[in-house]
Amino acid sequence: MQSALPISINTERGRYHVGVAAPLDNAEGAIHLTLALERADGVERVALRCRIAAELAGAAQAEELAARLAGWIERDFESIREAALKTIRSERRLHEFSFDAAHPGPF
């Protein structure tokens, strides 16, 4: 599932599009959202998962959650990108960032 209108962010590496890469998954009191970060020129694509506590996500849809996360990603792009790439390369899975009452992030 791709975002209809990707969200653009500006990073030190250039412009990236943030889009929803898979349908929302509700499990264990949380929403799991898979995002794709793709450089505007298509040279790089990185995926990551966000586990958002249900009380923080509320009734928001995937696109709304992606929009809220875009600013957070833009502010800390390098460390988010590096964590995602490292997990993909070394563990062959998507890195998961968790947001809950103790660590609400952009929520």
Backbone as a ProteinNet text record, in pm:
[ID]
protein_1_A
[PRIMARY]
MQSALPISINTERGRYHVGVAAPLDNAEGAIHLTLALERADGVERVALRCRIAAELAGAAQAEELAARLAGWIERDFESIREAALKTIRSERRLHEFSFDAAHPGPF
[TERTIARY]
85.2	0	89	81.2	161	74.2	136.4	66.1	19.5	-100.4	-149.7	-69.1	-47.5	30.4	144.7	264.7	374.3	403.9	451.8	488.8	636.6	673.1	813	879.3	1002.5	1083.7	1218.3	1279.9	1412.3	1514.8	1617.1	1721.6	1856.9	1960.3	2095.7	2134.1	2067.4	2095.2	2005.5	1920.7	1828.6	1683.8	1596.8	1453.3	1414.8	1335.7	1284.6	1132.4	1071.4	926.7	900.7	806.5	765.6	628.3	616.8	489.1	455.4	329.1	280.9	311.4	382	426.3	342.8	258.7	175.5	53.6	-52.6	-171.2	-138.5	-214.2	-198.2	-223.9	-149.1	-164.6	-193.9	-306.9	-343.4	-313.2	-225	-190.5	-140.5	-178.9	-128.1	-140.8	-254.6	-277.9	-200.2	-151.8	-72.9	-105.7	-72.6	-84.6	55.5	72.6	201.5	188.4	274.4	272.9	407.9	405.2	528.1	540.9	654.3	680.3	797.1	791.6	902.4	953.9	1084	1150	1225	1186.4	1249.7	1304.1	1431.7	1491.7	1421.6	1398.1	1319.8	1375.3	1507.2	1565.4	1564.4	1510.9	1497.5	1622.8	1730.2	1856.8	1852	1770.9	1768.6	1626.3	1599.5	1470.6	1497.4	1440.2	1457.5	1319.2	1298.1	1170.2	1192.3	1089.4	1093	950.9	943.6	812.5	802.9	682.9	656	546	573.4	474.6	422.2	294.4	233.9	126	138	37.8	-99.5	-199.2	-333.8	-385.5	-355.2	-404.1	-340.1	-220.3	-156.4	-207.2	-233.2	-277.9	-422.7	-502.9	-645.5	-709.9	-790.9	-861.3	-792.1	-671.1	-599.8	-578	-585.8	-560.1	-410.8	-369.3	-227.9	-165.6	-233.2	-177.8	-160.8	-254.7	-244.8	-125.6	-107.5	5.1	137.7	142.8	264.6	297.2	196.8	218.4	274.9	224.9	276.7	420.5	451.1	585.7	685.9	641	730.7	818.3	761.1	839.2	943.5	906.9	999.7	1114.3	1081.4	1182.3	1275.9	1218.4	1298.5	1397.7	1352.1	1437.7	1556.4	1536.4	1641.3	1672.3	1670.5	1679.7	1801.3	1918.7	2040.7	2039.2	2002.6	2004.3	1892	1777.3	1666.8	1706.2	1761.7	1804.8	1910.5	2010.5	2118.2	2066.1	1978.1	1921.6	1843.8	1764	1684.9	1775	1875.7	1966.2	2045.8	2093.8	2172.9	2090.8	1966.1	1880.8	1849.1	1821.1	1792	1913.5	2030.8	2152.2	2197.2	2196.3	2251.1	2150.2	2024.3	1924.5	1819.4	1824.1	1729.7	1583.6	1558.7	1421.8	1412	1289.1	1268.9	1293.5	1359.7	1379.1	1243.4	1216.9	1089.3	1114.3	1051.4	1054.1	924	931.5	812.3	777.2	648.3	595.6	487	504.2	405.3	401.4	332.7	318.5	454.7	550.2	681.8	767.8	746.1	821.8	725	653.9	548.7	598.1	724.9	775	688.2	641.8	560.9	413.9	379.5	239.8	220.1
-118	0	123.1	202.4	323.5	444.5	547.9	672.3	734.3	788.5	857.5	985.7	1060.2	1183.6	1174.2	1142.1	1130.7	1264.1	1255.4	1372.4	1397.2	1517.6	1549.9	1611.3	1568.8	1627.8	1666.6	1767.9	1811.4	1764.1	1695.5	1643.1	1689.7	1660.5	1692.8	1614.7	1505.3	1421.3	1454.8	1554.2	1592.2	1571.6	1584.9	1572.1	1423.6	1385.7	1249	1253.8	1147.8	1131	1026.8	1057	965.1	912.8	781.8	724.1	599.5	569.3	448.1	330.6	230.3	117.7	-8.7	-12.9	-131.2	-87.5	-166.2	-131.8	-130.9	-51.9	-48.9	-188	-222.3	-350	-319.3	-364.4	-343.8	-471.5	-462.7	-579.9	-536.4	-610.4	-591.3	-448.2	-384.5	-250.1	-141	-170.7	-72.1	-79.6	28.5	37.7	21.3	-65.6	-81.9	-21.4	75.1	147.5	129.3	84.5	68.4	186.2	252.9	370	343.6	405.8	402.7	545	560.3	688.3	673.7	751.2	739.4	874.1	873	996.8	1036.8	1164.7	1215.4	1171.7	1155.1	1111.3	960	887.7	743	663.6	729.4	661.7	572.9	609.6	534	518	399.3	372.2	294.6	342.5	280.9	261.9	148.6	123.4	106.6	140.4	124.7	104.5	54.3	35.3	123.2	169.6	247.2	175.9	151.2	92.1	206.6	238.6	353.4	302.2	333.2	290.8	340	255.1	287.1	418	445.1	569.8	693.4	680.7	793.2	809.5	698.9	703	745.4	710.2	742.8	678.5	755.6	703.9	746.9	794.4	844.4	733.9	771.5	680.3	681.2	588.7	572.4	701.8	769.9	893.3	1002.3	1010.8	1110.3	1080	953.2	913.3	940	910.1	935.7	1084.6	1167.9	1313.2	1360.2	1303.9	1342.7	1295.7	1179.2	1125	1193.2	1251.8	1314	1422.8	1507.3	1612.1	1554.5	1450	1381.9	1319.4	1257	1196.3	1303.9	1413.4	1521.5	1578.3	1597.3	1655.7	1566.2	1433.9	1341.2	1240.5	1289.2	1202.2	1110.8	1164.5	1083.7	964.2	986.4	873.5	773.8	821.3	732	648.6	713.6	644.4	539	577.9	484.7	364.4	387.5	275.8	181.6	239.2	157	76.1	139.6	68.8	-39.7	-8.8	-106.1	-230.4	-212.5	-325.8	-408.9	-342.2	-414	-496.4	-436	-504.7	-616.5	-590.1	-688.4	-792	-751.3	-843.9	-886.4	-825.6	-856.8	-844	-736.1	-701.9	-550.6	-501	-356.4	-310.6	-198.2	-139.1	-88.2	-107.2	-61.4	46	160.6	270	262.8	272.2	261.1	394.2	423.5	544.3	503.1	544.6	514.6	630.7	613	722.9	770.3	678.9	715.2	782.5	746.7	800.4	837.1	949.8	983.4	1033.6	1070.6	1122.4	1236.9	1230.3	1338.9	1334.7	1243.4	1230.7	1295.4
0	0	0	-99.7	-111.3	-79	-26.8	0.7	-130	-130.2	-248	-269.8	-165.6	-173.1	-73.2	-119.5	-23.9	43.2	162.9	241.3	215.4	182.3	155.2	277.1	300.7	406.1	345.6	400.7	356.8	457.7	408.2	495	443.5	520.2	477.2	352.7	327.7	211.4	93.1	107.6	1	42	-54.4	-29.8	-28.7	71	82.5	88.4	41.2	51.5	160.2	247.7	353	314	301.4	261.6	340.5	345.2	411.4	319.1	371.7	289.8	308.3	411.1	438	518.4	514	594.2	743.9	817.8	963.3	1019.8	1123.2	1191.2	1338	1386.4	1526.8	1603.7	1702.3	1781.3	1918.4	2019.2	2155.4	2205.8	2182.3	2232.4	2161.6	2041.2	1966.8	1818	1751.4	1606.2	1549.6	1452.6	1385	1246.5	1219.1	1093.4	1024.8	899.5	822	727	734.9	650.9	557.3	440.8	346.1	330.9	339.3	316.3	185.1	85.7	-45	-89.1	-126	-174.9	-304.2	-321.7	-434.6	-569.5	-578.8	-706.2	-722.3	-623	-631.7	-600.4	-558.6	-533.3	-409	-310.6	-185.5	-135.2	-80.8	-18.2	110.6	220.1	351.2	412.6	474.8	540.7	690.7	767.4	912.5	964.3	1086.8	1150.2	1273.8	1299.2	1420.5	1497.4	1625	1714.7	1800.2	1780.8	1848.5	1942.7	2070.8	2167.7	2122.3	2136.5	2089	2147.9	2273.9	2334.7	2272.6	2216.9	2149	2006.3	1940.1	1800.3	1788.2	1887.7	1880.8	1759.6	1689.9	1571.9	1442.6	1451.9	1334.3	1231.5	1107.3	996.4	963.4	879.3	846	793.4	703	645.7	751.4	843.7	951.2	1042	1073.8	1157.9	1086.4	957.9	879.3	878.8	865.2	864.5	998.6	1108.1	1240.5	1258.7	1205.4	1219.2	1126.8	1018.8	921.4	984.4	1067.3	1133.5	1226.7	1298	1388.8	1308.4	1196.7	1110.4	1054.9	1010.2	952.4	1054.3	1178.5	1282.8	1318.4	1314.9	1358	1247.8	1123.7	1007.3	1007.3	1031.7	1022	1116.8	1241.9	1336.3	1306.4	1261.4	1225.2	1103.5	1003.2	881.1	912.9	992.1	1026.3	1104.9	1201.6	1278.8	1187.4	1097.8	1005.8	913.1	854.8	764.4	836.4	955.6	1031.8	1063.2	1105.1	1138.8	1014.8	904.4	779.7	737.4	741.6	696.1	789.4	919	1012.8	1060.9	1076.1	1130.5	1028.6	911.1	802.5	844.7	917.2	957.7	963.5	972	982.9	1126.1	1140.4	1272.5	1321.4	1449.6	1504.8	1609.5	1588.7	1684.8	1763	1896	1980.2	2044.4	2042.8	2105.3	2203.8	2329.9	2433.6	2531.9	2642.6	2740.2	2791.2	2810	2859.6	2751.6	2626.6	2512.5	2401	2415.5	2319.3	2184	2173.3	2045.3	1994.2	1870	1814.5	1855.4	1943.9	1985.2	2119.1
[MASK]
+++++++++++++++++++++++++++++++++++++++++++++++++++++++++++++++++++++++++++++++++++++++++++++++++++++++++++

